[in-house]
């Protein structure tokens, strides 16, 4: 299963009853958001709004809002199928290269030298129409205002493309963009993201500006890859090609030295000045709170290219679960093999919706020695963007981390707060609301595993209450006799 572009995915979803077309007139300011939010909470289908007041372009939303749709977006029936492919690839890294960095580098090389490399083309659907000069107008598209206190309308599902000024390596990231006027937007490059790194390098080199392109509406696997927390030197388009089992078609942008997805619906081209920032926000964010105004770079749009009849894809975030939950959950599943390669004692992991990814991680481990839970905590905190995790709970291997009731029971029973809490300080997500200082503050690790003498516990851990297998089998065999239904 491989989708060449967004349109093929829409047709696929519709054929399976997973997309509804909305013909009624709707506003792109708040109304679409409220409809989409209600449908997410009901487990509803993707929505294609065909009659957005004042616009010709339809709006697609909620395309990733289920485990099944997310799996289909990545070209598989079940995400586990893709995980198995990645595990097979990772096994090739278990040979000579030693250490995490070398293994990840080898994985990246294996992906890049395979048949998954991007393919550069000369002509592309995303460049059927070119707008420049006075014709450049972002308000030609039905960009959403999502929540009442938002500072304006926001592009919420972009692939923001920049190039490392030193190495020339391109990066594709998903960062919200507040529309200030017809030709400028905010560029919400959070501190720890690669786009922000490229911006800082440009400042250090005293470059006046950094070229930027923004692709809106690529094929679904390519769109998701822009949200994935890949290592900085791993090519997102090669990874997207690995997922699709076919290289992504790229085309050179019209006015900037960047390659963009050829099958995109809309492409914005322009630059940010390295000495210019502007207040961005508020924005109703995935934490469930508004992120308040702060200064960010300004993106100047100088050229727009698009298909003759573009479709505008969008998402909304807010109090979970929202669409980004399913996008993040598949990231959790796909990267489990990498985590297990680095921390082999890990059995399973859960980043629950309520933790909005960076606030809570629950991990089960096969514990073999004292202090191993702490080793895993520190290992996770030292692993890429996992360093932003505010709370890590570690439980034993037999605990189902996907069952919040069981986790809460184990934590409540198993921790001795004077000994089993690990409090440290370090980087925090830009969106964290609790720390008195932005981007830096406290984190907590909770060791909810069974303790032994090596950890100062000498009482002997009590067994779980469970019925004997013989009695369970007896009751199973006599169940009909009881007349209990």
matplotlib code that plots the C-alpha trace (Angstrom):
import matplotlib.pyplot as plt

x = [0.0, 1.6, 0.0, 1.6, -0.1, -2.7, -5.5, -4.9, -5.1, -8.4, -9.8, -8.6, -10.2, -13.5, -13.6, -13.4, -16.0, -13.4, -14.0, -17.0, -17.5, -19.2, -21.2, -22.7, -21.1, -18.6, -16.3, -12.5, -12.6, -13.5, -16.4, -14.3, -12.3, -15.4, -16.7, -13.4, -12.9, -16.4, -15.7, -12.3, -13.9, -16.6, -14.0, -15.4, -14.0, -11.7, -13.5, -13.3, -15.0, -15.9, -17.7, -15.5, -17.0, -15.0, -12.7, -12.4, -10.0, -11.5, -10.1, -9.1, -8.8, -8.7, -7.0, -4.7, -7.3, -7.4, -4.9, -6.2, -6.0, -2.6, -1.4, -2.9, -1.2, 2.1, 1.2, 0.4, -2.6, -1.1, 1.7, 3.4, 4.1, 6.2, 7.8, 8.8, 10.5, 12.4, 13.5, 14.8, 16.8, 18.1, 19.5, 21.9, 23.4, 24.2, 27.6, 30.8, 29.7, 29.9, 28.0, 24.7, 25.9, 27.6, 24.6, 22.2, 24.6, 24.8, 21.0, 20.8, 23.3, 21.4, 18.2, 19.9, 21.8, 18.7, 16.0, 14.4, 16.4, 14.4, 14.0, 14.6, 12.2, 12.0, 8.3, 5.9, 2.2, 3.0, 4.3, 1.3, 0.6, 3.2, 2.3, 4.9, 5.0, 1.5, -0.1, 1.4, -1.5, -1.7, -5.3, -6.1, -6.2, -8.7, -6.1, -7.8, -8.3, -8.6, -9.4, -11.1, -8.0, -5.6, -3.5, -4.7, -5.0, -2.4, -0.9, -0.9, 0.2, 3.3, 6.5, 9.0, 12.2, 15.6, 19.2, 22.0, 24.2, 27.4, 26.7, 24.0, 21.8, 18.1, 15.7, 11.9, 10.0, 6.5, 6.2, 3.1, 3.0, 0.9, -0.3, 0.4, -0.6, -0.8, 3.0, 4.4, 4.0, 5.6, 8.0, 7.5, 11.0, 11.1, 14.5, 15.3, 14.2, 16.5, 15.0, 15.9, 19.5, 19.8, 18.6, 21.2, 24.0, 23.0, 23.2, 26.6, 27.8, 26.4, 24.3, 21.6, 18.9, 18.0, 16.1, 12.9, 10.3, 7.0, 5.2, 1.5, -0.2, 2.4, 1.6, 0.6, 3.8, 6.0, 3.8, 4.1, 7.8, 8.1, 6.7, 9.0, 11.9, 14.6, 18.4, 19.5, 21.7, 19.1, 17.4, 13.6, 12.9, 14.9, 13.0, 9.7, 10.9, 11.7, 8.2, 6.6, 9.0, 9.5, 11.6, 9.8, 9.7, 11.3, 11.6, 13.8, 11.9, 11.4, 13.2, 15.1, 17.9, 15.8, 14.1, 10.4, 7.9, 6.8, 3.4, 2.5, -0.6, 0.9, 4.5, 5.5, 9.0, 10.9, 13.2, 13.7, 16.0, 18.3, 18.0, 14.2, 11.7, 8.1, 5.6, 3.8, 0.8, -1.4, -2.1, -4.3, -1.7, -1.5, -1.0, -4.6, -3.5, -2.8, 0.9, 1.3, 3.0, 6.7, 9.2, 10.0, 11.5, 9.4, 8.9, 8.7, 6.8, 8.0, 6.6, 3.7, 3.3, 0.4, -1.7, -4.4, -7.1, -5.3, -6.6, -5.7, -4.9, -5.0, -5.0, -6.1, -4.5, -5.8, -6.8, -6.0, -6.9, -6.6, -5.2, -1.6, -2.1, -2.3, 0.6, 2.7, 1.5, 2.8, 6.1, 6.2, 5.6, 8.0, 10.9, 10.5, 13.0, 15.6, 14.9, 15.3, 18.5, 19.9, 18.2, 17.6, 15.9, 12.9, 9.8, 7.2, 6.5, 3.4, 3.2, -0.4, -2.5, -2.9, 0.9, 1.0, 4.1, 6.7, 5.1, 4.7, 6.4, 5.6, 8.1, 8.3, 11.6, 13.0, 14.8, 17.9, 19.9, 19.6, 19.2, 18.3, 15.1, 17.3, 19.7, 16.7, 15.4, 18.8, 19.1, 15.8, 16.6, 19.8, 18.1, 17.3, 14.1, 13.3, 15.5, 12.4, 10.3, 9.1, 7.9, 9.2, 7.5, 9.3, 7.4, 8.2, 8.1, 4.8, 2.9, 0.8, 1.9, -1.0, -3.4, -3.6, -5.6, -2.9, -0.1, -1.8, -2.3, 1.4, 2.7, 0.4, 1.5, 5.1, 6.8, 8.4, 8.5, 11.6, 13.6, 11.9, 11.6, 14.4, 14.3, 16.7, 16.9, 17.3, 15.8, 12.0, 9.8, 9.1, 5.4, 5.8, 3.5, 4.6, 8.3, 8.9, 11.7, 11.1, 12.7, 14.5, 13.3, 12.7, 11.9, 10.9, 11.5, 9.3, 10.7, 7.6, 9.4, 9.6, 12.6, 15.1, 17.8, 20.3, 18.1, 17.6, 14.4, 14.8, 11.2, 10.5, 8.1, 4.6, 3.0, 0.2, -3.3, -4.3, -6.6, -5.0, -5.1, -6.9, -9.8, -10.0, -10.2, -12.9, -15.1, -14.6, -15.8, -18.9, -19.8, -23.0, -24.2, -24.2, -26.8, -25.0, -25.0]
y = [0.0, 3.2, 6.6, 8.9, 12.0, 13.2, 12.7, 9.0, 8.8, 10.7, 8.3, 5.3, 6.6, 7.4, 3.9, 2.4, 4.6, 6.6, 10.0, 12.2, 15.1, 18.1, 20.2, 22.6, 26.1, 26.4, 29.1, 28.4, 30.6, 28.3, 26.4, 23.8, 23.3, 22.7, 20.2, 18.4, 18.2, 16.7, 14.1, 13.2, 12.6, 10.4, 8.4, 9.7, 9.7, 12.1, 15.2, 17.0, 20.4, 21.3, 24.6, 26.8, 30.3, 32.7, 30.0, 27.6, 25.2, 22.4, 21.7, 18.2, 17.4, 14.4, 12.2, 10.6, 10.3, 6.6, 3.7, 2.3, 5.5, 6.2, 2.7, 3.2, 6.6, 4.7, 2.1, -0.8, -2.5, -2.5, -0.4, -3.5, -4.5, -1.4, -2.0, -5.5, -4.0, -1.6, -4.3, -6.3, -3.2, -2.7, -6.2, -5.2, -2.6, -5.2, -6.1, -4.1, -0.6, -0.1, 2.5, 4.2, 7.0, 4.5, 2.2, 5.0, 6.3, 2.9, 2.6, 6.0, 4.9, 1.6, 3.5, 6.1, 3.6, 1.5, 1.9, 4.5, 7.6, 10.7, 11.1, 14.6, 15.5, 18.4, 19.0, 18.7, 19.1, 21.4, 24.0, 24.0, 27.6, 30.2, 33.3, 36.1, 39.8, 41.3, 38.0, 36.4, 36.1, 33.6, 34.5, 32.8, 29.6, 28.6, 28.8, 28.0, 29.9, 27.1, 28.5, 31.7, 33.2, 32.3, 35.3, 34.7, 32.1, 29.3, 26.9, 23.8, 20.9, 22.3, 20.6, 23.4, 22.9, 24.4, 23.6, 23.4, 26.4, 24.4, 20.9, 21.7, 18.9, 19.7, 19.2, 18.8, 19.7, 20.5, 23.8, 25.9, 29.2, 32.2, 34.2, 37.9, 39.2, 38.2, 37.7, 37.0, 34.4, 33.5, 30.6, 28.7, 27.1, 25.6, 25.7, 22.0, 21.5, 21.3, 24.3, 26.4, 25.0, 26.0, 29.5, 29.8, 28.6, 31.2, 33.8, 32.6, 32.8, 36.3, 35.3, 37.9, 35.4, 31.7, 30.4, 28.5, 26.5, 25.2, 22.2, 21.8, 18.5, 16.0, 12.2, 11.1, 9.2, 12.2, 14.5, 12.3, 12.0, 15.8, 15.3, 12.4, 13.1, 11.7, 12.2, 15.5, 13.8, 11.3, 12.3, 12.6, 12.0, 8.8, 7.6, 8.5, 6.5, 3.6, 3.8, 4.1, 1.5, 4.0, 7.1, 10.5, 12.7, 16.1, 19.1, 22.2, 25.2, 28.1, 30.8, 29.2, 26.6, 23.8, 20.6, 20.3, 17.3, 17.3, 16.0, 18.7, 20.7, 24.1, 25.3, 28.6, 29.9, 32.7, 33.4, 34.5, 37.4, 36.3, 39.6, 39.9, 38.4, 39.2, 38.3, 35.0, 33.6, 33.0, 29.5, 26.7, 24.0, 20.3, 20.7, 21.7, 25.2, 28.2, 28.8, 32.5, 35.1, 35.0, 36.2, 34.0, 34.6, 36.0, 34.1, 36.3, 34.6, 35.7, 33.0, 30.6, 27.6, 25.2, 22.7, 24.1, 22.9, 22.7, 20.9, 22.5, 20.0, 21.1, 19.8, 21.2, 20.5, 21.0, 19.0, 15.4, 13.2, 15.1, 14.2, 14.7, 11.9, 9.3, 10.8, 10.7, 7.2, 5.7, 7.4, 5.7, 2.3, 2.7, 3.9, 1.1, -1.1, 1.7, 2.2, -1.5, -1.6, 1.1, -0.1, -3.9, -4.3, -2.3, -4.4, -1.8, 1.9, 4.1, 7.8, 8.4, 11.1, 12.9, 13.3, 15.1, 13.1, 15.1, 15.2, 11.4, 8.3, 4.9, 2.1, -1.5, -3.3, -6.8, -5.9, -7.9, -5.8, -2.9, 0.5, -0.6, 1.5, 4.6, 3.5, 3.4, 6.8, 8.4, 6.5, 7.9, 11.4, 11.2, 10.1, 12.8, 14.7, 12.3, 14.6, 16.9, 14.2, 15.6, 12.4, 8.8, 5.9, 2.6, -0.6, -4.3, -6.3, -8.1, -4.8, -3.7, -0.2, 0.4, -0.2, 3.0, 1.4, -1.3, 1.3, 3.5, 0.5, -0.5, 3.0, 3.7, 0.4, 0.1, 3.4, 4.6, 8.3, 8.9, 6.5, 5.9, 9.4, 10.8, 14.6, 16.2, 19.4, 19.8, 21.0, 21.3, 21.6, 25.2, 24.6, 23.5, 25.6, 24.6, 25.6, 29.1, 29.5, 28.8, 25.8, 24.6, 23.0, 19.9, 16.4, 13.4, 9.7, 7.2, 3.7, 1.6, -1.7, -4.4, -3.7, -6.2, -6.3, -4.6, -1.6, -1.7, -3.6, -6.6, -7.4, -9.8, -8.5, -9.9, -11.9, -10.7, -12.0, -14.5, -17.4, -20.8, -22.1, -25.2, -23.3, -21.0, -24.0, -25.6, -22.5, -22.1, -25.7, -25.3, -21.7, -22.8, -24.7, -21.6, -19.9, -16.6, -16.0]
z = [0.0, -1.1, -1.7, -4.3, -2.9, -0.5, -3.1, -3.3, 0.5, 0.5, -2.1, -0.1, 3.1, 1.3, -0.2, 3.3, 4.9, 6.8, 5.2, 5.2, 2.7, 4.3, 1.7, 4.2, 4.3, 7.2, 8.5, 8.8, 11.9, 14.9, 13.3, 11.5, 14.7, 16.8, 14.3, 14.1, 17.9, 18.4, 15.7, 17.3, 20.7, 19.0, 17.1, 13.8, 10.3, 8.5, 7.2, 3.9, 4.1, 0.5, 1.0, 3.2, 3.2, 1.0, -0.4, -3.3, -1.7, 0.5, 4.0, 5.0, 8.8, 11.1, 8.6, 11.2, 14.0, 14.7, 15.0, 11.7, 9.7, 11.1, 10.0, 6.5, 6.2, 6.7, 4.1, 6.4, 7.9, 11.4, 12.7, 14.1, 10.4, 10.0, 13.4, 12.3, 9.1, 11.3, 13.6, 10.7, 9.5, 13.1, 13.2, 10.5, 12.9, 15.6, 14.0, 14.0, 14.8, 18.6, 20.6, 20.1, 17.8, 15.4, 15.4, 14.6, 12.0, 10.4, 10.4, 8.7, 6.1, 5.4, 4.9, 2.6, 0.4, -0.2, -2.8, -0.6, -1.7, -2.8, -6.5, -8.0, -10.8, -13.2, -13.3, -10.4, -9.6, -6.7, -9.3, -11.6, -10.5, -9.5, -7.6, -7.1, -6.3, -5.5, -6.2, -3.1, -0.6, 2.2, 2.7, -0.6, 1.4, 4.2, 7.0, 10.3, 13.5, 15.9, 19.4, 20.6, 22.2, 19.4, 18.2, 14.6, 12.0, 12.0, 9.4, 11.6, 9.4, 7.5, 6.5, 7.2, 5.1, 5.9, 5.2, 7.6, 6.7, 7.4, 6.1, 3.5, 4.9, 4.6, 7.5, 7.4, 10.6, 11.6, 13.3, 13.6, 11.7, 12.8, 9.8, 10.4, 7.0, 3.4, 3.2, 6.6, 9.3, 12.6, 12.6, 15.9, 16.0, 19.5, 21.1, 20.8, 17.2, 14.2, 12.4, 15.5, 15.3, 11.6, 12.6, 15.4, 13.1, 10.6, 13.3, 14.4, 10.8, 10.7, 7.7, 7.1, 6.3, 6.1, 3.2, 4.0, 2.1, 3.5, 1.9, 2.7, 1.8, 0.8, 0.8, 4.3, 5.2, 4.2, 6.2, 9.3, 8.9, 9.4, 12.9, 13.9, 16.3, 14.1, 14.8, 13.2, 10.6, 9.4, 6.1, 6.8, 3.1, 3.0, 6.1, 4.4, 1.4, 3.7, 5.1, 1.7, 0.2, -2.7, -2.9, -2.3, -5.4, -4.8, -7.0, -6.7, -5.4, -7.8, -5.9, -3.0, -3.0, -1.4, -2.6, -1.8, -2.1, -5.7, -4.9, -2.3, -2.6, -1.8, -1.3, 0.3, -0.5, 1.3, 4.1, 7.7, 8.7, 11.4, 13.3, 13.2, 15.6, 16.4, 19.1, 18.2, 20.0, 22.0, 20.6, 21.9, 22.2, 22.6, 26.4, 26.7, 27.6, 25.5, 24.9, 25.6, 23.3, 22.9, 20.3, 17.3, 13.8, 11.0, 7.8, 4.7, 1.8, -1.5, -3.8, -3.6, -5.9, -5.8, -7.7, -10.0, -7.5, -4.1, -1.1, 2.3, 5.0, 8.6, 12.2, 15.5, 18.9, 22.3, 25.4, 24.5, 22.8, 19.6, 16.2, 17.3, 19.9, 17.1, 15.3, 18.4, 19.4, 16.2, 16.8, 20.2, 18.6, 15.7, 17.8, 20.4, 18.6, 18.7, 22.4, 23.1, 21.1, 23.5, 26.7, 26.2, 29.5, 28.3, 27.6, 26.7, 26.9, 27.0, 26.4, 27.4, 25.8, 29.1, 29.3, 26.0, 25.1, 27.0, 30.4, 31.2, 30.0, 31.6, 30.9, 31.9, 32.4, 33.0, 36.2, 37.1, 39.5, 42.1, 40.6, 37.2, 37.1, 37.7, 34.9, 32.5, 33.7, 33.0, 29.7, 28.5, 29.6, 27.6, 24.4, 21.9, 22.5, 25.4, 27.4, 27.6, 29.5, 32.8, 34.5, 33.9, 35.7, 35.7, 36.5, 36.3, 33.1, 34.0, 34.4, 31.4, 30.8, 28.4, 31.3, 33.4, 36.2, 36.7, 36.5, 39.1, 41.4, 41.1, 41.6, 44.6, 46.3, 45.3, 45.9, 49.1, 48.4, 50.6, 48.4, 45.1, 43.7, 41.6, 41.2, 38.7, 36.7, 33.0, 29.7, 29.4, 26.5, 25.4, 26.1, 29.7, 31.9, 35.4, 35.6, 36.9, 34.4, 30.7, 29.0, 32.2, 35.4, 37.4, 36.3, 38.4, 38.0, 39.9, 40.6, 41.0, 40.5, 43.2, 45.5, 46.9, 49.6, 47.3, 47.4, 51.2, 51.2, 53.5, 54.4, 51.4, 48.7, 49.1, 46.3, 44.1, 45.0, 42.2, 42.1, 41.4, 37.8, 38.9, 40.4, 37.4, 35.1, 37.3, 37.3, 33.5, 33.0, 35.3, 34.3, 32.4, 35.5, 37.6, 35.4, 35.5, 31.8]

ax = plt.figure().add_subplot(projection="3d")
ax.plot(x, y, z, "-o")
ax.set_aspect("equal")
plt.show()
